[in-house]
Structures are given as C-alpha cells and as structure tokens.
C-alpha cells in the first residue's frame, strides 16, 4: 500500500506562489501515476494536475500556464508549484496515487492524502 502526506499549504495573497509537496511511502513510488486534486466548499472535487510514471503531465484548463506538477522519484515526492494564485484557487488540495494494474481482475488501486488547505486572499 501507499501512504501519502501533503504539506506546503497556507495563506497567500492574490498573485503569490506556493509549492505543495506530497511524500509517499509504503510501496514502489516510481511506478505509480500521481495527481493533485482540489475541493472548494460546496464544490465537487476536481483534478488539477496529473503526472504519469514516465513523466507525462496534464492540467485542468483553469491552471494551465500557472501550475506545474513534478516528481522526484529519488525522494518519493510529487510537487505542485502554484504561481499567480487567484482567489478561485482557494480549496483543500489532495494528493492521489494510482497503482499499476494487478491481480486477476487487473484493477488499479487508488490512495489519498489527508489534504492541505490553500487560501488565496488579500
């Protein structure tokens, strides 16, 4: 199994920057696809950015050009660099891990961190 711990959230002014970190343990990190999700009050959880085991990245349209997802397999850590932050980015940000297919049914397993609060306000 994989255990995920997020850190780096906090209060920042509009236009500012934050870097979120997600430290993974308990399995082989390098073969997992990783993602950052966020959930604002009263809103559905949405995918913000993803990065595959081979480094391919994808982003939701609202953060393209502002956010960058990356991973350091030597440190078992995935990052989300957030620049030019807007009040609309305020949410709890969650780290997600997706395993390779395994077992008789070739199913993937999914793991979640506890979340870290990001508040963008003047």
N, C-alpha and C positions, 0 to 999 in steps of 0.2 A: 504494500500500500504506500501511498504518498501522503505526507503531511505538509501543509502549506501555511506559511506565516507571512502576512503582509506588514509593511511598515512604510513610513515616509509621508503619510497624510498629515493634514493640518489646515490652518487658516492662511489664506494668501489673498492679496489684493488683485483685482482685475488687471490683466496684463502680466502678472507674475508667473513664476515657474515652480514646479515641484517634481521630484523624482520618487516614484513609488518602487519599492522592492518587494519581491516575493521569494522567500527562501524555502526550498523544497528538501525533504528528507524522507527516508524510508523505502526508496526504490531507485531505479536507474533513471535519473533525471533526463539524460541526453536523448532518450528515445521517445519522450512524451511531447505532444503538442501542448502549447501553453497559451493562455489568453487572459486578458483583463476585461472584466465586466463592471458595469456600474448600475446602481439603482438609486434614483431620487425619490423623495417622499411622494407617495401616491402614484408612482410610475412603475412600469414593468422593467425588470432587469434587462439590460441590453449589452450586447457585445461591443466593446470599444476597440480592441485591437487583439490580433492573434499572431502567433509565430509558430511555425511547424518545427519538427525535429531537425529539419535540414535548413532552417533559417528563412523560409518564405514568410512574408508578413502581409497582413491585411488590416484595414481600418474602416470604421464606420465613417460615412461622409462628413459628419459634423466635426471630426477631429483631424481629418487629413490636412497635412501641412503644419500642424501644431503639435501632435503627439508622435512619439517614436517608441516602439516596443523593441526590446533587445533581450538577449540571453547570454549568460556566461556559464557554460556547462562545467567549467572547472570549479566554479563556486556554487553550482546547483541553484542558480538565482536567475529570475526573469525581472526585467525592469520596465517601467513605463515613464519616459521623460515627457512631461507635460509643460508646454510653453504657451505663451499668450492666452492664459487662462481666462475664461469668461464665467460670469455668474451661473450660466446654464450648465457648466461643468460640475456644479455642486452635487455631490452624491456620495454614497458609500461605494468604494471600489473594491472588487473582489478578484482574487487570483483563481484561475481554473487550470487543472491539468487533465489531459485526455491521454489515456493509455493506448498502446497498440492493440490490435485485435488479438484475442486469446481465447482459449478454451474450445470446447466442442461447438459452441454456437458462434464463435468468432465475434464476440461482443467487446466493445470498449468500456472501460471504467472511467468515471469522472470524479474528480476531487475538488473541493472548495476550501479556500482560506476563510478566516473569520471576518475579513473586511477591514478597511481603513477609511476613515472619514476625510473627505476633501471638501472644504468650504471656500468658495471664492466670493469675497465680499469686501466692500470698501468701509 
